């Protein structure tokens, strides 16, 4: 079954899962929101690592990661999101700029204050991980 799914179908399923999560997150407590969103983030990061065969596939996964992270921002704390990204082996050797690009992406996060808070938290957590 999985081999017969096209890339467009996979992206459509991914978007439906994100929409489902966005609709149901407000009904959950913070712990429930993390249980809903974080496995999806971990699955997407793991899939990205496994299928980084071409630049085109990698770029498509980057776009999916950015979309997911942008969708999660209002439901899961930024600190938790950054910790999950930093604890993933594929991002432990990443530079601050790469992690900043992943977390902020090309999306507008709602204004200068929110973007600067996001970058400050990414910097603090990446610096903390470097010291530890």
N, C-alpha and C positions, 0 to 999 in steps of 0.2 A: 504494500500500500504506500509506504513512504517513498519508494523510488518513483512512483507514478505521480506524485505531487509536483507541480511546477513551482518555480520560484515565485511567480505571481500569486499562486494559490497560498503558498506559505506566508507571504507578506499579508495577504488578506486575512488569513486565520490569525496572524499576529495582531493585526489592527482590531479585530473583533475581540480578542482576549483583552487588549488594552481598554477598549470601550467598556467591556464588562467590568473590568477592575475599577475604572473610573466611576461607573454608576453605583457600584456596591461599596466602595471605600467609605463614603460618608456614613454608612450604616454600621461601621465597625469601630471598635476601640483601637488605639494605636498599635497594640500588639497584633491584633487581627489584620490590620493594614499591612504590617511588615510581613506577616505570614502569607498574605495575598500577593504582594509585589516582589519581595526579595527572591523567591524561587524563580520567578520569571526572569529577573535580572541575571541571576546566576546561570540559568539555562542558556540565555542569550550569549553571555560572555563565554561560556564553555563551548557553545556551538561555533562562535566566532573563532575561537582558538583552534577548533578541530578542522574547520573548513576554510582556512585561510590559504586557498590554493592559488587564486589570482587576485590582481589588484581590483578587478571589478567586483568580485565576491566580497573582498575585504571592505571596499567602499560601501557596498550594500549593507553589510553587517554594521558598519559604523553609523550609517543613517538610521538603522533600526535601533541601535543602542541609544543614539541621541534622542530619538522619538520616545523611546521608553523612559529614559531619564527625565526628559521634559514632562512627561505625563505623570511620573511618580512624584515630582517635586512638591506638589501640594498635599500629598498623602503620607509620605514617609519623610522623616527628618533628613536633612542634607547630611548631617554627621553620619547617620547610619548608612546612607547610600555611598558616601566616600569611603567609609570603613570597608564595606563589601568590595568596592572596586580595588582598594589598596591591598586587601587580603587575598585577592586573586593572584595566583602566581604569574600570570601573564602581564600584570601591571606592576609587579614589584620592581622591575627594572626600568619602568617608564619614567620619563622626565616630568617635572612639574607641568611643563607646557602641554605634554600629551594628556595628562590627567585633567588639566584645566579644560582642554579642548573637548575631552570626552564628557565631562560633567556639564560644562556650559553649552557646548556645541555651537551651532549657528543660530540657536533660538534666542529670542529676546526673553529674558527671565522676568520681565516686568518692571524694570527700571534700574537706575544706577545703584541705589542703595541695596537692592536685592542681589545684583550682580557682584557688588563689592563684598557683601557679606558672604556670598557663595565662594568667591575667590579666596577670601581670608580663611574660611573654614578648610578649603582644600589645601591651602598653604600650611596651615597649622597642623592638620592631620598628616600630611605628607612629611612635614618636618619631624613630627612626633614619631612616625614610623621609621624615619631614617635614624633617629637617635636610639630607638629601642632595639 
